[in-house]
Amino acid sequence: MAGPDDGVQSWFDGLSYKTKRQLVRDLKDIAEGLRQDIDSAAPEKSGKLKSTITVRRKRNDLDLEVVAGGDATTKELRAGSGVQYDYALASEFGTAHEPAQPWFYSTYRARREDVRQQIEDAVADAISRG
């Protein structure tokens, strides 16, 4: 079944190589700006959390995402418990013992409209370039 983004991907695939490359560069710059803002807002204890904040993109795809946490910030809850938790999530949402220190989603929400406008502008530029 075709997804809602198939039309966008088809449009992207039909762009000239030069236009496609510029659009990807523009979108990556937008995502990198968001990544930097999230990095600035992240709590800094050891620096490991900040090192996990990255922009990911699949090859030949328009989807970019800013992510944080994962293997580098996941550890065992208590020695021998066998229960893993990602302290990136624990800092964002809090735990039974620590209050939340929102930094990821609050930064995204504050920048959401600006990011949307930047994306619309980049796509409009790509359309005008053909």
ROTI-714335 format. One record per atom (N, C-alpha, C): residue number from 1; x, y, z. Coordinates in steps of 0.02 Angstrom, whole numbers, m for minus. Example, Ala and Ser with C-alpha at 12.3 -4.5 7.8 and 13.67 -1.06 7.14 Angstrom:
// ROTI-714335
<1, <660, m284, 390>>;
<1, <615, m225, 390>>;
<1, <660, m165, 390>>;
<2, <642, m112, 354>>;
<2, <684, m53, 357>>;
<2, <645, 2, 394>>;
***
This chain:
// ROTI-714335
<1, <43, m59, 0>>;
<1, <0, 0, 0>>;
<1, <44, 62, 0>>;
<2, <28, 110, m40>>;
<2, <66, 172, m44>>;
<2, <53, 215, 16>>;
<3, <106, 245, 42>>;
<3, <100, 290, 99>>;
<3, <92, 362, 78>>;
<4, <75, 407, 124>>;
<4, <64, 477, 107>>;
<4, <127, 512, 82>>;
<5, <185, 486, 100>>;
<5, <247, 518, 79>>;
<5, <272, 494, 11>>;
<6, <238, 444, m18>>;
<6, <260, 418, m82>>;
<6, <259, 472, m136>>;
<7, <210, 516, m135>>;
<7, <207, 570, m184>>;
<7, <265, 618, m177>>;
<8, <283, 634, m116>>;
<8, <339, 678, m104>>;
<8, <404, 644, m126>>;
<9, <411, 581, m110>>;
<9, <472, 545, m130>>;
<9, <476, 540, m206>>;
<10, <419, 529, m239>>;
<10, <419, 526, m313>>;
<10, <438, 593, m342>>;
<11, <412, 647, m313>>;
<11, <430, 714, m336>>;
<11, <505, 725, m327>>;
<12, <531, 706, m268>>;
<12, <602, 713, m253>>;
<12, <644, 674, m303>>;
<13, <623, 612, m317>>;
<13, <660, 569, m364>>;
<13, <663, 600, m434>>;
<14, <612, 639, m452>>;
<14, <609, 669, m518>>;
<14, <649, 733, m526>>;
<15, <676, 759, m472>>;
<15, <716, 821, m476>>;
<15, <783, 807, m508>>;
<16, <812, 859, m536>>;
<16, <879, 852, m563>>;
<16, <927, 838, m506>>;
<17, <983, 807, m523>>;
<17, <1033, 790, m471>>;
<17, <1055, 853, m433>>;
<18, <1068, 906, m470>>;
<18, <1092, 968, m438>>;
<18, <1040, 997, m391>>;
<19, <977, 999, m412>>;
<19, <923, 1025, m370>>;
<19, <912, 980, m309>>;
<20, <913, 915, m321>>;
<20, <905, 867, m266>>;
<20, <960, 875, m214>>;
<21, <1021, 881, m237>>;
<21, <1078, 889, m192>>;
<21, <1071, 953, m151>>;
<22, <1050, 1008, m182>>;
<22, <1041, 1071, m146>>;
<22, <985, 1067, m95>>;
<23, <930, 1035, m113>>;
<23, <874, 1028, m67>>;
<23, <895, 986, m7>>;
<24, <929, 931, m18>>;
<24, <952, 890, 37>>;
<24, <999, 929, 82>>;
<25, <1043, 968, 51>>;
<25, <1090, 1010, 91>>;
<25, <1051, 1060, 133>>;
<26, <1000, 1092, 103>>;
<26, <959, 1140, 140>>;
<26, <923, 1107, 198>>;
<27, <893, 1049, 185>>;
<27, <856, 1013, 238>>;
<27, <904, 990, 293>>;
<28, <963, 968, 273>>;
<28, <1012, 947, 323>>;
<28, <1034, 1006, 367>>;
<29, <1042, 1064, 337>>;
<29, <1059, 1124, 375>>;
<29, <1004, 1142, 426>>;
<30, <942, 1135, 405>>;
<30, <885, 1148, 450>>;
<30, <886, 1099, 508>>;
<31, <895, 1034, 493>>;
<31, <898, 983, 545>>;
<31, <958, 995, 591>>;
<32, <1014, 1015, 562>>;
<32, <1073, 1028, 603>>;
<32, <1062, 1087, 650>>;
<33, <1026, 1138, 628>>;
<33, <1010, 1194, 672>>;
<33, <968, 1172, 731>>;
<34, <919, 1128, 717>>;
<34, <878, 1101, 771>>;
<34, <920, 1058, 818>>;
<35, <965, 1018, 789>>;
<35, <1009, 976, 830>>;
<35, <1052, 1019, 877>>;
<36, <1078, 1073, 851>>;
<36, <1118, 1118, 893>>;
<36, <1078, 1148, 950>>;
<37, <1016, 1168, 936>>;
<37, <973, 1196, 988>>;
<37, <957, 1143, 1041>>;
<38, <943, 1082, 1020>>;
<38, <930, 1028, 1068>>;
<38, <992, 1014, 1109>>;
<39, <1049, 1013, 1076>>;
<39, <1113, 1002, 1111>>;
<39, <1124, 1056, 1165>>;
<40, <1109, 1118, 1148>>;
<40, <1118, 1173, 1196>>;
<40, <1072, 1165, 1257>>;
<41, <1014, 1136, 1247>>;
<41, <965, 1129, 1301>>;
<41, <976, 1066, 1343>>;
<42, <1015, 1019, 1317>>;
<42, <1024, 954, 1351>>;
<42, <1063, 962, 1416>>;
<43, <1043, 925, 1468>>;
<43, <1081, 927, 1530>>;
<43, <1151, 897, 1518>>;
<44, <1199, 924, 1553>>;
<44, <1267, 900, 1542>>;
<44, <1297, 877, 1609>>;
<45, <1301, 811, 1614>>;
<45, <1334, 782, 1672>>;
<45, <1402, 755, 1651>>;
<46, <1401, 708, 1605>>;
<46, <1465, 678, 1583>>;
<46, <1482, 699, 1512>>;
<47, <1434, 726, 1475>>;
<47, <1444, 743, 1405>>;
<47, <1424, 687, 1358>>;
<48, <1411, 628, 1385>>;
<48, <1394, 570, 1343>>;
<48, <1327, 582, 1309>>;
<49, <1278, 610, 1345>>;
<49, <1212, 622, 1316>>;
<49, <1217, 669, 1256>>;
<50, <1253, 724, 1264>>;
<50, <1260, 771, 1208>>;
<50, <1293, 739, 1148>>;
<51, <1338, 692, 1159>>;
<51, <1372, 660, 1103>>;
<51, <1326, 616, 1062>>;
<52, <1267, 599, 1089>>;
<52, <1220, 555, 1053>>;
<52, <1170, 594, 1012>>;
<53, <1168, 660, 1018>>;
<53, <1119, 700, 981>>;
<53, <1144, 709, 910>>;
<54, <1110, 677, 863>>;
<54, <1133, 676, 794>>;
<54, <1075, 684, 745>>;
<55, <1093, 698, 683>>;
<55, <1044, 700, 628>>;
<55, <1055, 637, 588>>;
<56, <1001, 600, 576>>;
<56, <1005, 539, 535>>;
<56, <966, 549, 471>>;
<57, <994, 521, 417>>;
<57, <960, 522, 351>>;
<57, <976, 458, 315>>;
<58, <924, 429, 286>>;
<58, <934, 370, 244>>;
<58, <957, 394, 175>>;
<59, <1000, 355, 144>>;
<59, <1025, 372, 78>>;
<59, <967, 377, 28>>;
<60, <969, 429, m14>>;
<60, <918, 441, m66>>;
<60, <849, 450, m38>>;
<61, <844, 479, 21>>;
<61, <779, 490, 53>>;
<61, <777, 561, 81>>;
<62, <718, 589, 83>>;
<62, <710, 656, 111>>;
<62, <700, 657, 187>>;
<63, <687, 599, 216>>;
<63, <675, 596, 288>>;
<63, <739, 606, 327>>;
<64, <739, 658, 368>>;
<64, <793, 670, 414>>;
<64, <763, 671, 484>>;
<65, <799, 648, 533>>;
<65, <774, 651, 601>>;
<65, <830, 668, 648>>;
<66, <812, 707, 699>>;
<66, <859, 722, 753>>;
<66, <844, 673, 808>>;
<67, <895, 636, 830>>;
<67, <886, 585, 881>>;
<67, <936, 595, 937>>;
<68, <921, 565, 994>>;
<68, <967, 567, 1051>>;
<68, <958, 503, 1091>>;
<69, <1010, 487, 1129>>;
<69, <1007, 428, 1171>>;
<69, <1027, 366, 1134>>;
<70, <1000, 309, 1156>>;
<70, <1016, 246, 1124>>;
<70, <1066, 206, 1164>>;
<71, <1107, 167, 1129>>;
<71, <1154, 122, 1162>>;
<71, <1202, 158, 1210>>;
<72, <1226, 217, 1189>>;
<72, <1275, 253, 1230>>;
<72, <1247, 278, 1296>>;
<73, <1181, 287, 1300>>;
<73, <1152, 313, 1361>>;
<73, <1106, 262, 1395>>;
<74, <1110, 200, 1373>>;
<74, <1069, 148, 1403>>;
<74, <1112, 107, 1451>>;
<75, <1087, 98, 1511>>;
<75, <1124, 58, 1560>>;
<75, <1075, 19, 1603>>;
<76, <1102, m25, 1643>>;
<76, <1061, m67, 1687>>;
<76, <1035, m24, 1744>>;
<77, <971, m31, 1758>>;
<77, <939, 8, 1810>>;
<77, <975, m1, 1877>>;
<78, <984, m61, 1898>>;
<78, <1023, m79, 1958>>;
<78, <1065, m140, 1940>>;
<79, <1124, m142, 1966>>;
<79, <1169, m199, 1952>>;
<79, <1132, m265, 1966>>;
<80, <1132, m308, 1917>>;
<80, <1101, m373, 1925>>;
<80, <1026, m375, 1912>>;
<81, <995, m317, 1900>>;
<81, <922, m316, 1890>>;
<81, <901, m342, 1821>>;
<82, <946, m334, 1773>>;
<82, <929, m355, 1705>>;
<82, <882, m306, 1670>>;
<83, <864, m252, 1704>>;
<83, <818, m202, 1675>>;
<83, <860, m144, 1648>>;
<84, <852, m131, 1584>>;
<84, <888, m77, 1551>>;
<84, <846, m15, 1547>>;
<85, <877, 44, 1552>>;
<85, <841, 106, 1539>>;
<85, <889, 155, 1506>>;
<86, <860, 198, 1466>>;
<86, <898, 249, 1431>>;
<86, <894, 313, 1471>>;
<87, <949, 336, 1499>>;
<87, <946, 395, 1541>>;
<87, <933, 459, 1501>>;
<88, <936, 457, 1434>>;
<88, <912, 513, 1395>>;
<88, <837, 522, 1406>>;
<89, <801, 466, 1407>>;
<89, <729, 468, 1420>>;
<89, <715, 486, 1493>>;
<90, <756, 459, 1538>>;
<90, <747, 473, 1609>>;
<90, <756, 547, 1624>>;
<91, <804, 580, 1592>>;
<91, <814, 651, 1604>>;
<91, <757, 692, 1572>>;
<92, <734, 670, 1514>>;
<92, <680, 707, 1480>>;
<92, <614, 702, 1517>>;
<93, <597, 643, 1540>>;
<93, <531, 631, 1570>>;
<93, <531, 622, 1645>>;
<94, <590, 614, 1675>>;
<94, <595, 604, 1747>>;
<94, <586, 531, 1766>>;
<95, <599, 517, 1829>>;
<95, <592, 449, 1856>>;
<95, <556, 456, 1923>>;
<96, <547, 400, 1956>>;
<96, <517, 401, 2023>>;
<96, <561, 438, 2072>>;
<97, <626, 444, 2056>>;
<97, <673, 475, 2103>>;
<97, <701, 542, 2080>>;
<98, <693, 557, 2017>>;
<98, <720, 619, 1989>>;
<98, <666, 656, 1949>>;
<99, <661, 722, 1958>>;
<99, <611, 759, 1919>>;
<99, <633, 764, 1845>>;
<100, <585, 774, 1802>>;
<100, <599, 782, 1731>>;
<100, <640, 845, 1719>>;
<101, <686, 841, 1672>>;
<101, <724, 899, 1648>>;
<101, <714, 903, 1573>>;
<102, <655, 925, 1551>>;
<102, <640, 925, 1479>>;
<102, <691, 966, 1440>>;
<103, <715, 937, 1386>>;
<103, <764, 971, 1344>>;
<103, <755, 954, 1270>>;
<104, <732, 894, 1254>>;
<104, <726, 873, 1185>>;
<104, <660, 897, 1155>>;
<105, <604, 871, 1180>>;
<105, <539, 888, 1150>>;
<105, <520, 960, 1162>>;
<106, <539, 989, 1218>>;
<106, <522, 1059, 1230>>;
<106, <559, 1104, 1180>>;
<107, <620, 1087, 1164>>;
<107, <657, 1126, 1114>>;
<107, <626, 1117, 1045>>;
<108, <609, 1055, 1029>>;
<108, <576, 1042, 965>>;
<108, <510, 1081, 960>>;
<109, <469, 1078, 1012>>;
<109, <405, 1114, 1010>>;
<109, <414, 1189, 1003>>;
<110, <465, 1216, 1035>>;
<110, <478, 1288, 1030>>;
<110, <500, 1307, 960>>;
<111, <534, 1263, 925>>;
<111, <560, 1277, 858>>;
<111, <517, 1251, 801>>;
<112, <465, 1212, 817>>;
<112, <425, 1176, 767>>;
<112, <401, 1221, 710>>;
<113, <370, 1277, 725>>;
<113, <343, 1320, 672>>;
<113, <398, 1350, 630>>;
<114, <453, 1370, 661>>;
<114, <509, 1398, 624>>;
<114, <539, 1345, 578>>;
<115, <546, 1284, 603>>;
<115, <574, 1229, 562>>;
<115, <527, 1214, 504>>;
<116, <462, 1213, 517>>;
<116, <414, 1201, 463>>;
<116, <420, 1254, 408>>;
<117, <426, 1317, 429>>;
<117, <432, 1371, 381>>;
<117, <497, 1366, 341>>;
<118, <550, 1348, 374>>;
<118, <614, 1339, 339>>;
<118, <609, 1283, 288>>;
<119, <576, 1229, 306>>;
<119, <567, 1173, 259>>;
<119, <525, 1194, 200>>;
<120, <470, 1230, 213>>;
<120, <427, 1254, 158>>;
<120, <467, 1299, 112>>;
<121, <508, 1343, 139>>;
<121, <549, 1388, 98>>;
<121, <599, 1349, 56>>;
<122, <630, 1297, 85>>;
<122, <678, 1257, 49>>;
<122, <645, 1219, m9>>;
<123, <585, 1193, 4>>;
<123, <549, 1157, m49>>;
<123, <526, 1206, m103>>;
<124, <503, 1264, m84>>;
<124, <483, 1315, m133>>;
<124, <542, 1334, m177>>;
<125, <601, 1341, m147>>;
<125, <661, 1356, m186>>;
<125, <677, 1299, m235>>;
<126, <669, 1237, m212>>;
<126, <682, 1180, m255>>;
<126, <633, 1178, m313>>;
<127, <569, 1193, m299>>;
<127, <518, 1194, m352>>;
<127, <536, 1248, m404>>;
<128, <556, 1306, m381>>;
<128, <573, 1360, m427>>;
<128, <635, 1344, m469>>;
<129, <680, 1304, m441>>;
<129, <741, 1284, m478>>;
<129, <725, 1228, m528>>;
<130, <670, 1192, m513>>;
<130, <649, 1139, m559>>;
<130, <680, 1074, m543>>;
***
